[in-house]
Amino acid sequence: MTTGNIQLLSDTLAKAKSEDRAALVAYLPAGFPTIDGGIEAVKAVIAGGADVVEIGLPHSDPVLDGAIIQTADDIALRGGVKIADVLRTVREAHRATGAPVLVMTYWNPIDSYGVERFATELAEAGGAGCILPDLPVQESALWREHADKHGLATVFVVAPSSKDERLATITAAGSGFVYAASLMGVTGTRESVGHEAQELVRRTRVTAGDRGLPVCVGLGVSNAVQAKEVAGFADGVIVGSAFVKLLLEAPDLPAGLAAVRALAGELAEGVRRS
C-alpha cells in the first residue's frame, strides 16, 4: 500500500523550527491560470522559498474564500479542472521539488469522489495530507481512518471564536499541523494580522499540550512585514491570496511566475525572525 508524506510534512516543519524560523506555507488553486500553469506556479513558489504548498481544489461555492480566490476558482472550473487534475498537480509538484504538498478542499468533493479512493490516490500522488476547513471534527472519523492508513495528515481549521473545548478536540484529532484562521471572515489580504491570531495560537498550543502539534496562521498575510509579525508567534505562515492576486494581474504566465517566485523570496526572508 502506498503511503503519503505526512512524515515529510512533520520533518519540514521541524527543520524550520530548528533553524529558529517559521515555515512558509503557500496556497495556490489547482487549474489556475491553467492546469499546466498551476503546476508551474507551485514550482515557482517553492523555488522562491516556500517550504510547504497547499493545492486548492476549486469549488463552485467556496464559502470561506474571498473574492481573489473565488475568481481563480471560477477560472479553473471554467477551464474544466477535475479531481484528477488536482492530483496530477500534487504529483508533479512534489516530484519536481521534493516539498510536502497538501490539498485544501471542502468536504463535499471528497465525499462525492469516495473517501477511500481520494485518500488512496492522494497518497499515490505523493501528497502529504488534506486541509478540510468545513469538515466538523465530530464527523471526521471515516476520513481520519483512511488518512491514517495512507500516511496523510488531517489538518483542521480553528478560528478566534473556537472555544477551548473545541480546540482540545481538534488538537487531539488533527495531525500535521493546525490551521489557525487569524480572524473571523473570508480569505484575502489584510492591512494587519493582529492580536487575535497570537492569542489563538497561544490557546491552541495550550490545548495541544504534549502533542506539540505545530500551529500555522493563515488569512490576511500578504507581505514580508506581516510574515515577520506572524513568524514571531506561529510555527508557520500561510499565504494564499497574495500569490493568486499576482497571477491574476500578470500580463502573461511567465510574468506571473516571476512575480510569485519573487514574493515567495520576500516572504521567506520575512519568516526568518532575526
HELIX and SHEET records of a PDB file:
HELIX    1   1 ILE A    6  SER A   18  1                                  13    
HELIX    2   2 ILE A   35  GLY A   48  1                                  14    
HELIX    3   3 ALA A   67  ARG A   78  1                                  12    
HELIX    4   4 ILE A   83  THR A   97  1                                  15    
HELIX    5   5 TRP A  107  TYR A  113  1                                   7    
HELIX    6   6 VAL A  115  GLU A  124  1                                  10    
HELIX    7   7 VAL A  137  GLU A  139  5                                   3    
HELIX    8   8 ALA A  141  LYS A  149  1                                   9    
HELIX    9   9 ASP A  164  ALA A  173  1                                  10    
HELIX   10  10 GLY A  194  ALA A  208  1                                  15    
HELIX   11  11 GLY A  209  ARG A  211  5                                   3    
HELIX   12  12 ALA A  224  ALA A  231  1                                   8    
HELIX   13  13 SER A  241  GLU A  249  1                                   9    
HELIX   14  14 LEU A  253  GLY A  270  1                                  18    
SHEET    1   A 9 ALA A 153  VAL A 155  0                                        
SHEET    2   A 9 GLY A 129  ILE A 131  1                                        
SHEET    3   A 9 VAL A 101  MET A 104  1                                        
SHEET    4   A 9 VAL A  52  GLY A  56  1                                        
SHEET    5   A 9 ALA A  23  PRO A  29  1                                        
SHEET    6   A 9 GLY A 236  VAL A 239  1                                        
SHEET    7   A 9 VAL A 215  GLY A 218  1                                        
SHEET    8   A 9 VAL A 178  ALA A 181  1                                        
SHEET    9   A 9 VAL A 157  VAL A 158  1                                        
END                                                                             
